[in-house]
Amino acid sequence: MFTGYLIRLDDIAENMDWNMMERASNLFDKFEVKPVLGIIPNNKDPELLNYPKRNSNFWDQVRNWKKKGWEIAMHGNDHIYDKYCKKIDYLSLGGNSEFCNHTLEKQFQKLKEGLTKFESENIKIKTFFAPNHTFDNNTLIALKKLGINEILDGYGLMPYEENGIKFIPQLFYKLYTIPFGLQTFQIHLNYFKDKDFEKFEKFIELNAKKIITYDQAISKVENSLHHKMVRIILKKALQTKRFIF
């Protein structure tokens, strides 16, 4: 029954904690871990802009990560929260959003701008996840129009397909494990302190053989009635207390 763990890194951009990213990169190389990197293509988030820029070209680094087999994903476009969703988003979580509550035309424009940046850097992407997990049906329509049919977010213990999109669930950011299903761990290196990295390092050391790649994860789409029921139960439980994010 056990499937594996997937490592997802959020808020990867020109401005970030590059010292922590270098430590994580060395750790991944040592244990042959291939994470998913959520790249913000046109970052304008004031909080993130306070972090330092890398001395070398950022997009050269992204291409190098991709050459290693690390999955490059679109993590929004500019990471600016300009709308609030009161649990009317696709995952019914609520919260500040870059996408939810915008018109289809506006969302298409935002996503097209991000995709154009990746294309200009000769980086092909196939998956998306929204800042703060907030998106709506218009986001799905716009993504599909742009040829992106995979999202790394959602409920459940196995990847599934819904509304023409393949979803890989993302439930935990804490390194909490259960002995079955696929678990995606959401990591924000910008918020890591030394003790957080040491805990993460120990987790990787102990579980390296259980960590799978993005392609391995997306190949395990499961739409059985049993897994649909599990998704419904998890959705209700996790919406009650949004401790996962």
BELFEN-V720737 format. One record per backbone hydrogen bond with DSSP energy under -1.0 kcal/mol. CO is the residue of the C=O (numbers start at 1). NH is the residue of the N-H. Records with the same first field share a line. If there is no record, write none. Layout:
BEGIN
CO->NH ; NH
END
This chain:
BEGIN
4->183
5->212
6->185
7->36
8->187
9->38
12->40
16->18
17->21
18->22
19->23
20->24
21->25
22->26
23->27
24->28
25->29
26->30
27->31
28->33
35->71
36->9
37->39 ; 73
38->12
39->75
45->49
48->51
52->16
57->61
58->62
59->63
60->64
61->65
62->66
63->67
64->68
65->70
66->69
71->37
73->39
74->129
77->42
78->44
83->97
85->87 ; 95
89->92
95->85
97->82 ; 83
99->102
103->107
104->108
105->109
106->110
107->111
108->112
109->113
110->114
111->115
112->116
113->117
114->118
115->119
116->120
117->121
118->123
119->122
127->74
128->152
130->133
131->134
135->90
136->140
137->141
138->142
139->143
140->144
141->145
142->146
143->148
144->147
149->166
150->128
151->153 ; 168
154->170
157->182
159->222
160->167
162->165
165->162
166->151
167->160
172->186
174->176
181->3 ; 4
183->6
185->8
187->10
188->191
189->192
193->197
194->198
195->199
196->200
197->201
198->202
199->203
200->204
201->205
202->206
203->207
204->208
207->210
210->5
213->217
214->218
215->219
217->220
224->228
225->229
226->230
227->231
228->232
229->233
230->234
231->235
232->236
233->237
234->238
235->239
236->240
241->243
END
